[in-house]
């Protein structure tokens, strides 16, 4: 939260804190000084590197309306329990973007390759049910290509493929990323 009206900020922060604790948040941190703000931003920017140094992981880039973020986060954790994986989630609450880092940890190779993609599919289906989509800022690329049937029906996918073909008849722009 950031702004100029300290009373409005405190009211918003109190409400957000209530909501976060309703969804089993461990801790809500506030920055009262410029140094504390700088420290919080440094910690936030280090989350991705910390995840990478801990374990093999898969990062998914989800986005939902801001009001649905608590539901998405709870759903991600429930899906993780169902399929046997842990996750570290962080992102940009202001625009509804949640980075879901699925941690391999002690999962077997078979579970990692078989269960995690099914869990990811369920996470993306949840995003769409919550009026969101399967990519916020990272794009589709190779990673989410096989999940495009979740936000788009066959007609929409065919239309997109037709537009790609119209503007790239030789298939030289981003070959293999989404459409051949």
C-alpha positions in Angstrom: 0.0 0.0 0.0 1.2 3.4 -0.8 -0.4 6.8 -0.8 -0.6 10.3 0.7 -3.5 10.1 3.1 -2.1 8.3 6.2 -5.6 7.8 7.7 -6.9 6.2 4.6 -3.8 4.0 4.3 -4.1 2.8 7.9 -7.8 2.0 7.3 -7.0 0.1 4.1 -4.1 -1.8 5.8 -6.3 -2.8 8.7 -8.9 -4.2 6.4 -6.3 -6.0 4.3 -4.7 -7.4 7.4 -8.1 -8.8 8.6 -8.7 -10.4 5.2 -5.1 -11.9 5.1 -5.5 -13.5 8.5 -8.9 -14.9 7.5 -7.0 -16.9 4.8 -4.3 -18.2 7.2 -1.6 -15.6 6.5 1.4 -16.1 8.7 2.5 -12.4 9.0 1.7 -9.0 7.6 4.6 -6.6 7.6 4.4 -2.8 7.6 7.1 -0.2 6.7 7.1 2.9 8.9 10.3 4.3 7.6 12.1 4.7 4.3 14.7 2.1 5.4 12.0 -0.4 6.3 10.3 0.2 3.0 13.6 -0.4 1.2 14.2 -3.6 3.3 10.8 -5.0 2.4 11.3 -4.3 -1.3 14.7 -6.0 -1.1 13.2 -9.1 0.5 10.4 -9.2 -2.1 12.9 -9.0 -4.9 14.9 -11.8 -3.3 12.1 -14.3 -3.1 12.6 -15.7 -6.6 16.3 -16.2 -6.0 15.7 -17.8 -2.7 13.3 -20.3 -4.3 15.8 -21.1 -7.1 18.6 -21.8 -4.6 16.4 -24.1 -2.5 15.0 -26.6 -5.0 14.0 -27.4 -8.6 10.8 -25.5 -9.2 8.2 -24.5 -11.8 7.0 -20.9 -11.8 3.5 -20.2 -13.0 2.2 -16.7 -13.6 -1.4 -16.4 -12.7 -3.7 -13.4 -12.6 -7.2 -12.9 -11.2 -9.3 -9.9 -10.1 -7.6 -8.5 -6.9 -10.6 -9.4 -4.8 -10.1 -13.0 -5.7 -6.4 -13.3 -4.7 -7.2 -14.8 -1.3 -9.4 -17.5 -2.9 -6.7 -18.2 -5.5 -3.9 -18.5 -2.9 -6.0 -20.8 -0.7 -6.9 -22.9 -3.8 -3.2 -23.1 -4.8 -2.3 -24.4 -1.4 -5.2 -26.9 -1.4 -4.2 -28.2 -4.8 -0.6 -28.5 -3.6 -1.8 -30.7 -0.7 -3.9 -32.8 -3.1 -1.0 -33.5 -5.4 1.8 -33.5 -2.9 3.7 -30.3 -3.7 4.6 -27.2 -1.8 4.6 -23.7 -3.3 5.9 -20.3 -2.6 3.6 -17.6 -3.9 4.2 -13.9 -4.3 3.5 -11.3 -6.8 1.8 -8.0 -7.5 -1.4 -7.8 -5.4 -2.2 -4.4 -6.8 -2.9 -5.9 -10.2 -4.0 -9.4 -9.1 -0.8 -11.2 -10.3 0.3 -14.1 -8.3 3.6 -16.0 -9.1 3.1 -19.6 -8.1 6.5 -21.3 -7.6 5.9 -25.0 -7.2 8.7 -26.6 -5.3 9.9 -30.1 -6.2 11.5 -30.7 -2.9 11.4 -34.4 -2.1 8.9 -35.3 -4.9 9.9 -38.3 -6.9 10.7 -37.9 -10.6 7.4 -39.7 -11.5 5.3 -37.5 -9.3 7.0 -34.3 -10.5 6.4 -35.3 -14.1 2.9 -36.7 -13.7 1.1 -35.0 -10.8 2.4 -31.5 -11.0 1.1 -30.8 -14.6 -2.3 -32.0 -13.4 -2.1 -29.7 -10.4 -1.1 -26.8 -12.6 -4.1 -27.5 -14.8 -6.3 -27.3 -11.8 -4.7 -24.0 -10.7 -5.3 -22.5 -14.1 -8.9 -23.8 -14.2 -9.4 -22.1 -10.8 -7.9 -18.8 -12.2 -10.4 -18.9 -15.1 -13.3 -19.7 -12.8 -12.3 -16.6 -10.7 -12.5 -14.5 -13.9 -8.7 -14.4 -14.4 -6.3 -16.0 -16.8 -3.2 -18.2 -16.9 -0.6 -15.6 -17.6 -0.1 -12.1 -16.1 3.1 -10.7 -17.3 5.3 -13.6 -18.4 3.4 -14.5 -21.6 2.6 -18.0 -22.9 5.8 -19.2 -24.5 6.5 -22.9 -24.4 5.5 -23.4 -20.7 1.8 -22.6 -20.8 1.2 -23.6 -24.4 -0.5 -26.9 -23.4 -2.9 -25.2 -21.1 -4.4 -22.7 -23.7 -7.5 -24.8 -23.9 -8.5 -23.6 -20.4 -9.0 -19.9 -21.1 -9.9 -20.3 -24.8 -12.4 -22.6 -26.6 -11.5 -24.3 -29.9 -13.0 -21.5 -32.0 -11.0 -18.8 -30.2 -7.8 -20.8 -30.6 -8.5 -21.4 -34.4 -9.1 -17.6 -34.8 -5.8 -16.8 -33.1 -4.0 -19.4 -35.3 -5.6 -17.8 -38.3 -4.4 -14.4 -37.3 -0.9 -15.7 -36.8 -1.0 -17.4 -40.2 -2.2 -14.2 -41.9 0.6 -12.1 -40.4 3.3 -14.9 -40.4 2.6 -17.2 -43.3 6.2 -18.6 -43.2 6.1 -19.3 -39.4 9.3 -17.3 -38.7 7.9 -15.2 -35.8 8.3 -17.0 -32.4 8.3 -20.4 -34.1 6.8 -23.1 -31.9 5.9 -20.8 -29.1 2.2 -21.1 -29.5 1.2 -21.8 -33.1 3.5 -23.5 -35.6 
